[in-house]
Amino acid sequence: MTEEKHPKENQKEEQIPDTELSAGEVIEKEEQPSKPETEIELLNERLAKSEEETKELEDRLLRLAAEFDNYRKRTNKEFSYLVKNANEKLILQLLDTLDNFQRALDSAKTSSDYENFHKGVELIYTHMKDVLNKEGLKEIDAIGKPFDPNFHEAVTQAVSDKYDEGMVMEEISKGYLLNDRLLRASKVVVSKGKVED
């Protein structure tokens, strides 16, 4: 008669205890880290790398912000200087005119020659106009032209036999363009036309 073994005993015999593994199998088992540990290490490496890149980008951003701030300050300073001294060339040219006016006033004190004084002032006026024209200043030609609110400022209206209604008949103060842009409108008297009988 064969001895029957209890089912639990059968299970014990089938199990191979860990101590029976060969030395090579044990070393191989120890060298291979478990999957979750490998993924954590990879994620930690990626995180460290990302933190390093973020720090580098923050440093770059701070340097760029500082450079831009310096550039802005320098540009503002240069612009302020240019605005402050923009008229230097024009003023330098007008100094001759100022000197000529002084000479004319000095000569008027000692001389009673009105004709020469008038010619001298006329020359100074012409010189000053030439200087301003070179800088882009142009007079607005208003008399005899139709009234244009873009270039003329009507001070009053008057009856005129010479000019039709709506035409500029008199100029109280000249208007000017600077580089084709309105600098000052002409102050004018506008014709009402002829008197009706």
QUIRAMO-V433104 format. One record per residue. RES is the residue in one letter. OMEGA is omega in radians with two decimals (999 if undefined). Layout:
RES | OMEGA
RES | OMEGA
This chain:
M | -3.11
T | 3.12
E | 3.09
E | -3.14
K | 3.12
H | -3.11
P | -3.13
K | 3.14
E | 3.09
N | -3.11
Q | -3.11
K | -3.11
E | -3.10
E | -3.11
Q | 3.12
I | -3.14
P | -3.10
D | -3.07
T | -3.11
E | 3.10
L | 3.11
S | -3.10
A | -3.14
G | -3.13
E | -3.13
V | -3.14
I | -3.14
E | -3.12
K | -3.14
E | -3.09
E | -3.11
Q | 3.11
P | -3.13
S | -3.05
K | -3.13
P | 3.13
E | 3.13
T | -3.14
E | 3.12
I | 3.11
E | 3.10
L | 3.13
L | 3.09
N | 3.10
E | 3.12
R | 3.14
L | 3.13
A | 3.13
K | 3.13
S | 3.11
E | 3.11
E | 3.11
E | 3.12
T | 3.12
K | 3.10
E | 3.13
L | 3.09
E | 3.11
D | 3.12
R | -3.13
L | 3.11
L | 3.11
R | 3.13
L | 3.12
A | 3.13
A | 3.11
E | 3.14
F | 3.13
D | 3.09
N | 3.12
Y | -3.13
R | 3.13
K | -3.13
R | 3.14
T | 3.10
N | 3.14
K | 3.13
E | 3.14
F | 3.11
S | 3.12
Y | -3.14
L | 3.13
V | -3.10
K | -3.05
N | -3.08
A | -3.08
N | -3.07
E | -3.11
K | -3.14
L | -3.13
I | 3.11
L | 3.11
Q | -3.11
L | 3.11
L | 3.07
D | 3.13
T | 3.12
L | 3.09
D | -3.13
N | 3.07
F | 3.12
Q | 3.11
R | -3.14
A | 3.12
L | 3.12
D | -3.12
S | 3.12
A | 3.12
K | -3.04
T | -3.07
S | 3.09
S | -3.13
D | -3.07
Y | -3.07
E | 3.11
N | 3.09
F | 3.13
H | 3.12
K | -3.14
G | 3.13
V | 3.11
E | 3.09
L | 3.12
I | 3.13
Y | 3.13
T | 3.13
H | -3.13
M | 3.09
K | 3.13
D | 3.13
V | -3.11
L | 3.10
N | 3.10
K | 3.12
E | 3.06
G | 3.14
L | 3.09
K | 3.07
E | 3.03
I | 3.12
D | -2.99
A | -3.02
I | 3.14
G | 3.14
K | 3.06
P | 3.12
F | 3.13
D | -3.10
P | 3.08
N | -3.09
F | -3.07
H | 3.02
E | -3.10
A | 3.11
V | 3.13
T | 3.04
Q | 3.13
A | 3.10
V | 3.14
S | 3.04
D | -3.05
K | -3.03
Y | 3.09
D | 3.13
E | 3.11
G | 3.11
M | 3.08
V | -3.10
M | -3.12
E | -3.14
E | 3.14
I | 3.00
S | -3.07
K | 3.02
G | -3.08
Y | 2.99
L | 3.03
L | -3.07
N | 3.10
D | 3.06
R | -3.09
L | 3.08
L | 3.10
R | 3.13
A | 3.07
S | 3.03
K | -2.96
V | 2.97
V | -3.07
V | -3.10
S | 3.01
K | -3.07
G | -3.10
K | 3.08
V | 3.11
E | -3.14
D | 999
